[in-house]
Amino acid sequence: MVSYKLLNPDDEQLSGEGNCLVEEQETDRASLLPQRLPCSITTSLIVTGCLLLLLCGSWLVGTLFWLHRPSALLPHKPPSPSKVQKTASRVNDTLANSRLRETCSLIPEVWRFDCYPEKGAVVTREMCEARNCCFIQSSSSSPSDGIPWCYYSLEFPSYTLRLVNDTDLGQKGMLVKEVKTYYPADIMTLELETRYESDARLRVRITDPSSSRYEVPISVPTVTKKAEGPAYTVELSKEPFGLIVKRSSTGTVLLNTTVAPLLYADQFLQFSTSLPSNFIYGLGEHLSSFLHDVQWNTLTMWARDVPPMEKTNLYGAHPFYLAMEEDGNAHGFFLLNSNAMDVILQPAPALTWRTIGGILDFYVFLGPDPGSVVEQYLDVIGRPAMPIYWALGYHLCRWGFNSSESTWEVVKRMRNYGVPQDVMWNDIDYMDRILDFTLDPVNFATLPDMVKDLHAHGQRYVLILDAGISSIQPEGSYLPYDEGLKRGVFIKDTEGKTLIGKVWPGLTAYPDFSDNVTHEWWYENLKKFHEQVPFDGLWIDMNEPSNFVDGSTNGCPSNNLENPPYTPGVLGGLLRAKTICASALQKQSIHYNLHSLYGLMEGKASASALRRILAKRPFVISRSTFPSQGMYTGHWLGDNNSQWKDLSSSISGILTFNLLGIPLVGADICGFNEEPQEELCIRWTQLGVFYPFSRNHNTKYMQAQDPTAFSPLARNAMKRALLLRYSLFPFLYTLFHHAHAQGHTVARPLMFEFPKDIKTYGIEKQFLWGRSLLVTPVLEPGVDFVEGYFPEGLWYDYYTGDSINSTGEELRLSAPLDKINLHLREGSVVPMQTPNLTLWVSSGQPLHLVTALSDNGTACGDLFWDDGESLDTFETDQYAYIIFSVAQQTMTSQVVHNHVEATYITVESASFYGVKQKPSRVLVNARDAAFTYRSNQVLTVADLGLKLSQNLTISWM
């Protein structure tokens, strides 16, 4: 008897070559599974001889299972087996099942794909075989191990491919099946379309030709011409239908859906694929390792308000993965689907997509390196916005600033101690009765004055807004709700009435951000409140959307949207758990389809409103996210804990979201929940200054954890770390430019730069900024050292210039409490500035160029520079771009694109790490210059005073 708590995949495998239609499988075709064995005379005799024994055994087992059958009152009772199964005679069923069991034993455990994934179902052999599936109770596993005991047979009915024709972009064909499967509303005829959109991008759509179905409403490229030299080949298997995609250059199979049957019902769509390796990344948002575990691991996607915990669907949904191949190549896969889904990884290795709505619309990205895969993915969903400069400064917040005066006091202490800070935040404390667009007239009466003071010191202010709008204020007293009701901006229930849930202010309505009318209403409320409190950015929270009651205050209807035939492994077991009814009505579709898009749509409305109000780059941080979110907002990783394990796990979250196109991401420094610990907060600040988005935030009733709240030793260690971040601002700002313009990552996994070094594939305790700066933080208490991996090559201590010539090895590094280890990769030029208390001041300081020479004496780097806040400077050519190169003992700068902003900055000094011999002479723009040379091969030239806007030359001999 099996009670499945984990969902499991579906796979077998076949290979093929070329762009062709396979009419039938040749007997000598290579397969990852043994071929089906024909019935022999011997087999028939064995079957006949065992028939009576099987009948008796089946009756006995069936009786026992009947006595333990699941209650009919379960909220999600599995669908009944297809009536087609019941028409055959009992004798024929027995013979068929006997043959089925014989072929079932041929399928290895790792290639078994779950045929009975329903949560809580007690699966019997009779139930399983009624689905025409295999049932083998594994002696080596329990249900909790994830290995399915009920799995697809080789004879499971699937689609046949017919009527394939070439198109301008690829191919079209019809998929037809004759036998219904076990989920209701099977779609018996489908249309398949392959689109060769570029040499490195394939798109595949499987749709219902007879009826329009929901599709995700985000913009993707429209292609009119077929790729001329695709890096992939596509093979179509006819019966059963399957799709095989190979890398042309190596023959590596990237996608092989023949390993398990395609299922396509109204509320159950599933397909599986083999994977070329175990190295899978992405698939957010989950609290997990950066490299996913493929040992029967189910990842559920359905936006949910819950503090990060393992094996749980969290705030966002991102159905994209990046896979490393055995030879160091990489590819990606994106399923453009927003419905609730499970993604199942199994050790074959293989992966199953199981979603409960929409269509199958997916992309394969050929890379071939990891960075190219992300770039190609972002070509589809959109590249991230260029952040406003102060977004890259240090942010302070807490829930529990009980007044504007207490908030202001922290700002003043930070200034007095000389600790850098660019942005002050407030949580919901500032609101009147926790109502959006209101100000507590008593405790936060001086908030406008505080904001003016922040602006006078070059600092900025961000406030929170929650998704729920109070619905219980006296009529005429709360215009956001009254006006919203008049305009019809709120999500409706199935009766067309405003759906009412409950969040912090009590009973609330939820704006429908899928409606442009709501965007205008949102803008008008923000504009009006900005006139009262001139905030600079927005923090949009509780936007999964969160609800303190399941569904609504009136419950939800009992229908197939609230109780679908299959419910993925969402926390709480119901789609409406801690959110609104799945059947709720929105402008563009039902909430069942749009739920995980709520944060994206609110983020888009918020960014648009800020652009109109401020006429500057909008700053928005959102909790819930979906693909293309990076175009509008950043993200923080949610309500973590003040624990060492949360410090460590934050790195995998930062790296994953950089893969997902949201590089402006960070975790709450020092932890949100629980009392902060001084040592932990020091180490977290040291790591946190290398989060692309760096914010310290904690909860109510806990001790303060801003840098000034600790001992002088701790405060100075945190201050030192923050000054380090501020000194690296030109480098970080340039990395964000490349993210915006080319789709690069900012915080980068080591394997992106060293894809041929398999040792880097699982590293999640170190990371890079761009290609140049290696960060090795301390992640454990009570230690003064840290171990880190150094890929093959020359590395230089950032602080001293001391070199490490690594063969690809792990090294122990000294790490006293006031230090985080940083190393420069050979061949890099990193621009820096003298830090100050705000980026407004720091960004005006002269540049210092640090060069880490390769063994052959070469290096390169660059700098993007603009005014830091104007809209679309790159798109409108309002920027400067300078490339620095070093070769043959000479550094040159090339002003590729000039702008007045570059005239305000000078290059004051330059250091060169790895100069093998002491020079006798240094020339700066052909003139002799003073220099210093240290025994660790560091050459420094100071007091340069060179204009950044003009080409420069520094040479030594």
N, C-alpha and C positions, 0 to 999 in steps of 0.2 A: 504494500500500500504506500502510495507516494503523495506527500503533501508538498506541492511546489511553492516555495517562497521566492525563489529567484526565477527570472525568465531566461530562456536559453535559445540559441540560434539554430540555423538550419543550413548544412553544407555537404557537398561532395565535390568532385572536380573533374574538369575536362580541359584539354588544351587544343589549340588550333592555330592556324596561320592564315594571314592574308585577309583582304576585304572580300569575303565570299559568303555565300549562303550554303550551309552544310545540309544537304538533303537527307542524309542518313549517316550514322556513325560507322566508320570503317572498323573492321574487327581489329586492325593493328594500331588503331589510334591510341596514343599515350593517354593515360588517365591516372588521376591521383587516387582513385578507388578501383578495386578489382571490378572487372566487367561482370554483369549478371550471368549466372550460370543457367543454361537451359535445363529443363526437367529431364532427367534420365529415367530409364526403366527401373534402375536400382532405387532411385529416389522415390518413384511412384510406389514401389513395393514397401519401402520403409514407411511412407506416409499412410498407406492402407493398413499396414500392420499396427501402426500407433493410433489409428483413428479412434477406436473405442476408449483407449487409455486417455487420449486428449479430451474426448467428450466428457468422460467422468471427472477428469481433473478440472476441466473448465467449469463444470457445474459446481464442484466443491469450492473452487476459488471464487467463482461468481457469487455463490451464496454468502461466503465470508465477507466479500466486499459489499454486498448488498446490506448486510447487517451493520456495516460501518459507513454507509453512504453519506455524502454531505447533506446538510439540511437544505430543504427547498427554500428556506428563508434567507439564504445568503444574498447579499445585495447585488452581486454580479454572478448569477448562475450561468455557467458555460452554455453556449448554444447547443441545441440537440443535434445529433449527427444527421447528415443529409438523408432525406427519405429515400434517395436512390439506393443507399446502402441496404435498406430494409426489404427490398423487393426480391432479392435472391433467396433461394431455398436454404434451409439450414444446413443441408448436406454440402451444397456448393460453397457456402460460407466457410464451413469447416475445412474443406479441401483448399480453398483459396487462402485461408489463414495459415494453414500448415505450410503452404509454399511461401507465403509472405514471411513466416518466421525463419524459414531456411535462408532466404535472401537477406533478411535483416541481420543475421549473424555476420555477414560479410562486411558490414559497415563498422569501421573502427570507432571507438568512443569519441575521439577528438573530432570526427566528421559527422557526429550525430546532431541534427538540428531539431529543436524542440517543436513537437507537434501539439503539445498541450500546455501552453505557457500561462494559462489562467492562474492568477494568484489564489491560493487557498483550495484549489481543486484537489480532491483525493482521487488520483487517477488509477483506474483498474485496467487490466488487460482488455476487458470487454469494451470499455470506453475508448481506449486507445485504438484498438483494431476497428472499431466502428468508424473511425476517421481514416481508415485505410493506412494506418501508421504502424510502426514497429514498437513492440513493448519488450524490453529486456531489463530486468531488474539487476543493476550492476552490483556485483559482490564486493567491488573495490570502492564503492562510493555510497554516499547517502544523498538524499534530495538536496540538502544544504550545500553540497559540493558543486551543484549546478549542472552536473552531467545529466542530460535528459534520459529518463527511462522510457519515455514515449517520444519517438522521433520519426521523421519522414522516411518512408520506404522508397526504394528505387522505382516502384510502380505507381507512386502517388500521382493522381491525375493533375495535369498542368496544361499550359497553353501550347498550341501549335502555331508556328509562324507561317503565314500565307501571303501571297500577293505582294512580294517585295519589289519596289520600284526605286530607281535612282531619282534623286531630286537635285535642285540647284545647290543644296547644302550637304546632302548625304544620301540617306535612304528613308523610305517609308514602307511600312508593312502592317498587316493585320494579324493580331493575335487572337486565336479562337480556342475555346475549350468546350468539351461536350458534357463533362460531368461536374456538377456543382460540388463545392467543398463544404466545409463545416461551419462557415460563417454566413449569416443571412445577407441577402442582396448581392450575391456574386455578380460581377460584371463579366459576361460570357465572351464579349468581343471587345478588344482593345485596339488602339492604334499606337504603333511604335514609330518613333521618328529619331533618327540619328543626325546630328548636325556637326559637321567638321568646322567649328567656328574659327579656329586658328591652328597654327602648326603645333601649339602646345595646349590646346583646349578642345575637348570633345563635350558636346551636350547631348543628353538622351532624354526624351520625353515619352512617357507611356500614359495615354489618356483614354477617356471614354468617348468614342466618336459620336455616340448617340445622345449624349447629355453633357451639358457644361458643368464642370465641377470647380470648386473653390481653388484658386491659385494665390500664392503669396503676393501681396500688393507692394513689392519693392521693385525699383527699376533695375533692370539688367540689360546688358548690351544687346542690341538688335544687329544681327549679322546678315548680310545680303549675298556674300560670296563664299564659296567653299574654300577651305585652306588648300593651298597648292602643294605643300610639302609636309604633311602632318608627321609628327614624331611617333605616331601610334598606328597600329592596324586594328581593325574591328572585324570580328568574326561573328556571324549569327548562326546559331544552331536552331534547326527547324523544329524537331520533335524529340523530346520536349524543348520548348523555347529556351534559349540561353544567349547571353551576350558575353563575349570575351574580348578584352582590350589588352593589347600587348605594346610594350615599348619596342619600336622598330629597331633601334640600334643594338639591343641586347637580347630581345626575345622574352624579356621578363613579363610574366602575366600580371597585370595590374588589377584587372577586374575579371572575375569569372563567375557569372551568375548561374551557371549550369549545375552548381554544387547542391542546389536545393530548389524546390519548386517556387515559382512566382505565384503569390496570392493577391487578388485584387477584388475586394468586395467594397461595398459602400463605406464601411467603417473599419476595414481591416486591410491594409496594404503591406505586403511583406516581400522582401527579396534578400538573398544572401550572396556573399561573394567570398572567394578565397582571398587571402592576403599573402604578399610575397615574403613577409617577415613578421616578427613579433613586435616590431618597433612602430607603435601607433601613438600619435599625439593629437591634441585638440579635444573635440567633443565636449565643449563646455556647456553649462557651468557645473562643476563638481569639485568637491574637496577630495583630491586624489593626487597621486604622484604625477609628475610631468609626463613620464613614459607610462602609458596605461598598462595595466595588468591584463593579459589575454587569457587568464585562467578562469573561464566561465564568468565573465564580469559583465554585469548589466548596468548600463548608464541610461537613466531615464531623463527625458527632457520635457519640462512643463514648468513654466516660471512659478516660483514658490517663495513666499516669505518664510524663511527659516534660517536660524543661525547656521553657519557652515558646519556640516557633519558629513561623514563618509557615507557612501552608498545611498545618497539622497539627491533628488532633483532640487537644485538651488535656484537662485534669482533669475538666471538667464538661460537661453536655449540656443545652442550653436551646433547644428548638424554638419560639421566640417571636420575631416581628419587629415593629417599629414602622415605619410608612411615612408619610412626609410627602407630601401631595398638592400639586399645582401651585398651588392657591389658599391654601395655608397651613393647611388642615385636616390632621388626622392620624387614622390608624386602626391597629389592631393585629391580629395573627393568631397563634394558638397551636395547634399540633398536639400533642394529648395522646397522645404515643407515646414509649416509652422504648427501643425497639429501635435497633440501629445504623442510621444513616441518612446520606444525602447531601442537602444542600440546594444547589441549583444556581441561581446568578444569571446572567442573560444580558441583553444590552443592548437587548432589544426595547422596554421592559424587561419581564422575565418571571422567574418563579421556579418551580422544580420541587422537590417533596418526593418523596424516594425512600427508603423504609424497608423493612426485611426481616422485619417481624413485626407482631403486634398487629392493631389495627383503625385505620380512619380516623375520628378523633374530633377535630373542630376547632372553634375559636371565632373569630368576627370581632368586634372591638371598635370602636365607631364614634367614640370620642373626644367631641367633635371636635378638641380640642387635645391635644398630646402628653402633658401631665400627666394628663388624664382617661383616656387610653388605658392608662397604667400603673396608675391606680387601678382601672379595670375589669378589667384582667388580674389584679391582686392580689385583687379580689373573688372570683375563681375559685380561684387557687392558695393564697391566704392571705397576710395582711399580715405584715411582719417584726415580730419581737419587740422590745419596748422593752429596750434594753441596760441593764445595771447601770452606774452612773455612772462607775466607774473604767475601764470598757472604752473610754471616750473620752479617757483620759489617754495618756501616752507609755509605750510598751512597749520593753523591751530584751531581746535574745536573741542567742545564737550557737550554732552547732554547733562544739564545741571548747572549751567551758568544762570543763576536765579534772577539776575538783573543786568542791565546794561552797564552798571557801575562795576560789578564783579568781572564782567567781560573785559571792560576797559582797563581794569587794574592789571590783568594778565598782560595786556599789550604794553602797558607802561613798564612792568617789571622786565619784560623781554628787552625793551629798549635800554633800560638802566643797566642791565647786565651785558649789553652788547651782543645779544643773541639774535642772529638773523631771523626775520619773519616778514613775509610778504602779505599774508592773507589771514584775516580773522573771520571765524564762522560762528553762527548761532544755530543751535538745534531748535526744536519746537518751543523752547522756553519763552522766546520773544513774542509769541502770538498771544492774542487775547482769547482766552478759553480754547486755545489750540485750534483756532479757525484760520485757514489760509487767508492771506491778504489782509491780516489785521495785526495790530501792535498793542501789546499790553500797556495800557496808558499809565499804570502805576510803576511797575518794576522796570519797564524798558522805556520810560519817558525820555531818557537822554540818549537813546540809541541813534537818532539822527545826528546829534552832536558828536557822538563817538565816531560815526562814519565820516563826518567832515574832518575829524582829527586824523583818522587813518589816511584819508586822501591827502591831507596836508603833509604827511610824512612819507608819501609815495607808497602807501599800503592800500589794500583792497578789502572789501567786505562781501561775504557770501552768506546767504540764508537758505533755510530749508523750506520746501513746500511738499506736502503730502498729496496723494492723488485724491483722497476722499474730501468732498465738500459737504459741510454740515447742512442737514436738511431740516433741522428742528428749531431754528431761530425764529422769533416772531416775524411775521410777514412785514416786509418793508425795512427790517433792521439789518439784513445781511444781503447786500446786493449781489455778490457772486452767485449765490443760490437763486435768488429771485430772478435775476436777469437770465441766468442759465436755464431756468425752468421755462421762461417765456420763449427763449430761442430754441428750446428742445435739444440742448447740448448733452444731456445726460443719457447714459445707457439705460435701455428699457427692458422690462421683463416681457414674457411672452404675451402678455395682455396689452402691451403698449404703454404701460405705466412706468414711471421712473423707478428703477430698481434701487432699493434701499439696503445698504449694509451697515457695518459698524466699524469705526476706527477710533482714533484718539479723541476726536471731539464728540463722540457718541454716534448717533445715526447719521449716515452720510449717503450722498449720491456720488456717482462716478462719471466724470467727464468722458465723453466718447471722442477720443483723439483721432479716430478714423474719419471724422467729419471736419471739413474745412471751416464750418461755422464755429466749431469748438475752438479751433486755432485762433480765430479772430477774437472770440470771447476771452480766451486765455491771455492773449496779447493785451487787450484792453484792461483787464484786471491787473496784470503786471505793470503796465504803464502807469496806472493810477496809483498803485502802491509804491512804485519807484519815485513818484513825486513826493511821497512822505518819507521814505527811507531809500536813499540813492545807492542801492546795492549794486555790486559789480558782477555777480555771478549767481547761479542757482544750483542748489542741491535738490534733486527730485528723488524722493524716497517713497517707500510703500507702494511702488508702482508695478507690482506683478500682475494685477493689483491685489493688495492685501486686504483682508476682511477678517474681523474678529468673530464673525459668525460664518458658518458654511452656507454659501449661496446667497441668501438674503434673509431679511427679517421675516419674510413670508414663506421661506423655504423655496424649493425649486420644483417644477413639474416633474412628474414621473414619466420620462420618455427616453428614447434611445440616445439623446444627447447627454443627458445627465447620467444615464446608466447604459453606456454603449456595450455592444456584445463583448468587446474586450477593452479592459482598462489597463494602460501601462502601469508600471510600478511606481506611481506617484505617492508621495508621502501622504498618509491619511486614507489612501485607497479609493478616494473619490475625486473626480475632476474639480468639484466645487470646494474641496477642503481648503479652508482658510483663504478663499477667494470668492468671486461671484459666480452665479449660475452659468454653466456652460451654454445653456439655451438662451441666455440674455441676447438682446438685439442691439446691434451696432449698425452704423451707416453702411459700412462696406461688407459686412457679413455677420454671422452669429459669433458670439464669444468663443464658442467651441473651436472655431478656426483662428480667431484673432488674439486669443488670450496671451500667448507668449510675445506678441507684438506690442503690448500695451506700453512698455517702457520705451521702446523705439519710437512709437508714435508721439508719446508725450515729450520725449527728448527732441524730436524734430520740431514740435510746436514751440518748445521752450527756446531752442537755439534760434529759430526764426524770429521769435518775439524780441530776444535780446539784440539781435542784429538791428532790428527796427528801432528799438529804444535807445541803444547806446551808440549805434553806428560804428561798432568795433567788433572784433572777433568775440563770439559768445563763449562764455565759460559755463559749462553745465556738467555736473557729475550725476550719473544715474545708477540706481541699484540694479534695476532689471535691464537686460540687454538682449539684442538679437542681431544677426548679421546685417551689416551696414551702419550699426550704431556709432562706429568711430567717426563717421562723417558729421556727427552732431554732438556727441558727448564723450566724456571719459567715464571711468567706472572705478568704484572701490570694492574690495572683496567682501564687504559685509561685516556682520557683527561677530568678530573673532574674540578670542579670549587672551588674557595676559598670561600666556603659557609659552614655554620654550618650543613646544611642538607647533604652535601656531606661528611663531616666528619663522621656523624652518619651512613649514608648508606654504608660507606666503610666496616663496620664490617660484614654486611650480605654478601658482596662480598668476603671478606677474608674467611669466614666460608664456603660459597658455594664451592669455589675452593678447599678447603681442602677436601670436600666430593668428588670432581671430580678428585682427584688424582694429584693435582698440589699444593702442600703445600707451595712452594716457591713463595709467592704471596704478593703483597702489593699495596696500593694506593699512588698516588703522595701526599706526606706529605705537608701540607699547601695549597694544591690545585694547579692545573696547570693554569687554566684561571682566570682572574680577579686579582685585586690588593690584596696582602696578608694583613691580619689584625693581629696585634701583639698578641692579646689575643687568637684568633683562632689558630695562628701558634704555640703558646705555647701548647695549649690543643692538637693540632694535632700531635705535636712532641711527647707528652707524650703517646698518643695512638699509634703513628707510630713506636715507639721503640718496640712495641709488635706485629707489623706486622712481619710475618716471613721474608719477604723481605722489608727492610726499606730504602726508597729513598725519598729525597726531590727534587722536580722538578717543574719548572714553565716556563711560556711562554715568548715570546719576548715582549719587550716594557713595561713589568710590573716591579715594584720595586723588588730588590733582596730579597730573603726570606731565605737565609741560616742563621744559628744561629747568625753569627757575624753581620748581617745586622740590628739587633734590639737593643733595649735599654739594658743596663747592667742587669736589672732585668729579662728581657725576655731571654737574652743570657744565664744567669746563670741557669734559670729554664730548658732551653733546654739542656744545658750541663749536668745538674744533671740527666735528663731523659736518655740521651745517655750513661752516665757512668753506670746507672742502667742496661741498656741492655747489656753492655759489661761485667758487673760483672756476668750476668746470662748466659754467653756464653757456659760453660760446659753443663748446663742443656738443652739449646736450641739445641746444637750440638747433644746431645744424643737423643732428640726428633726426629731430622731429621734422625738419624740412624734407629730408629724404623719405621719411615715412609718408608725408603728405604728397610729395611729388612723384615718388617711385614705388611706394608701397613697401618700404623696408621696415624691419623691426627696429625698435630702440633698445629695449632690454632683450638680449639675444642669447639663445642657448649655444653652448660651445659647439654642438654638432652642426650648427648652421655654417660655422667657419671651418670646421674640420670634419666634413662628412665622410671622409675615408677612414677616420679614426673611430672604430666602433666603441672604444672606451668612453667616448664623449656622449654616446647615445642615451645613457641613463643619468647623466650628471644633472642634478637639480639643487645642489648646495653651492654652486658657483654660477656666474653668468657674466656676460660681456655687455658693455655699452658699445653698441656698434660693432665694429670689427677690431677695435683697438685696446679697450680698457677692460681688464679682467678683474672681477670683484670676488674676493674670497672672504666671506664674513664668518665670524664666530657664532655658532648656533647652539652652543651648549654652555651650561653654567660652570663656574669655578675653574676655568682653564685659561692659560695665558699663551696658548698656541692653537694653531689650526692646520689641518691637512688639506691640501688642494692639489688638483690634477693640472699639470702643465703639458699641453700638447707639444709635439715635437717642434723645436725652433728656439729662437732667442726671445727671452722675456726680461723686462727691466723693472726693478722696483720703482714704483712711481715716485716715491719720496726721495730716494737717494741716487737712482740711476744704476745701482748694482745689477749685474746681469746674471741670468740663469740660462744656460744652454741645455735645454731639456731634450731628452730622447723620447719623450712621451711617458712621463712618470709622475707619481704622487710624491709631494714634498711636504715636510713639516715646516711651518712658518711661525716665527715669533709673533704673538698677538697680545700684547699687554692691553689692559682695560681701556686705554684711551686711543687705540689704533684699530683701523680696519685695513686689511691687506689689499693693495691695489698693484697691478702690474701692467705695464705697457707692452703690447705686442710689437715685435720687430716690424719695421716698415711703416710706422705710423707717425703722423704729425698731429698733435693735439693742441688746439688754441685754448688759452686760459686767460683769466682776468684777475686782478686783485679783488678779493671779495669785500663786500660791505654789508650793512644791515638789511638792505633791500636790493632787489635786482634792478630797480630804477637807477640806483646809484652805481651798483656794480657794473652794469652794462655800459656805463660811460667811461670805465677805466681802461688804461692801455692794455694791450695784449702781450702775453708771454707765450711763445711758441716752444713746445716741448717735442723733440724729435727722437724717436726710438729707431736707430739705424738697423737695417738688416745686416747680415754678415757681409754682404757685398757693398754695403755703404749706401743703400737706397732707402727712400721713404717717401710717403705722400700723405696728404690730408687736405681738408678744405674747410671753408667757413661760409655760411649763409648769414646775411645780415640785412635787417630792415628796421622799421621803426617799432616793431614788436607788437603792434596792436591793430594796425589798419587792416581792413578786409581785403582779401584776395591780392596780396602784394606780389606773389609769385605769378599769378595769372595776368596781372596788369603791368608786369615788369618794373615794379617799384621796390627793387632789392639790389643788393650787391652780392656777388659770388666770387670767391677767390680760391684758387687751387695752389697749394704749397707742394713743391717737389724737391727732392734731394737726390743727387747723383754726382759721382765724381767729385766729392768733397765740396759741393756747391748747392746751396738752397736758393731756389727762386720762387717768387710768387707770381701768379698770372691772374690779373683781374679780368675774369671771363665776362662779368657783367657788373657795371659800375652804377653807383647811386650815391646821392648826397649823404646818406647815412654813413657810408664808409669814410667820408672825409672827417667825421667827428672822432674817429678812432685812430690811434697810433699803435705801432708795434714797438714795444719798449725793450724787450729782451728776447733771447732765444737760447735754449739749451739743447745740446746734442748728446744723446746717450749712445755709447758704443764707438766713439772716435778712438781708433786703436793706437795712434801715436800723437804725442803732444805736438800741436802745430807750431811752426816758427812764426807764422804770420796769419792774420785774419783780415779779410777785406769786406767792407760793407758798402755796397754800391761803388765798388772799385776804389774805396778809400780805406786806409789802415784804421783798424779799430782795436781797442783794448779788449782783452779776453782773460778768462781764467780756465785752467785745466786741472782736473783732479785725478788722483791716481786710479780711480775706478772708471776712467775713460769717459769722463763727462766734461764737455767743452761748453762754456757759457759766455755769451756776448751780451753786455748790458748797455743801458743808456743809449739806445738806438734812435728813438724819436722818429721812426719812419712812418710815412703816411700809408695807412692801409689801402687807400684808394689808388696807390701807385705801385707798379711792379718793383720788387726789391730783389737784391742778390746778396747772399752772405756766403763767402767761400773761405776755405782755409788751406794751408799748404805747409 
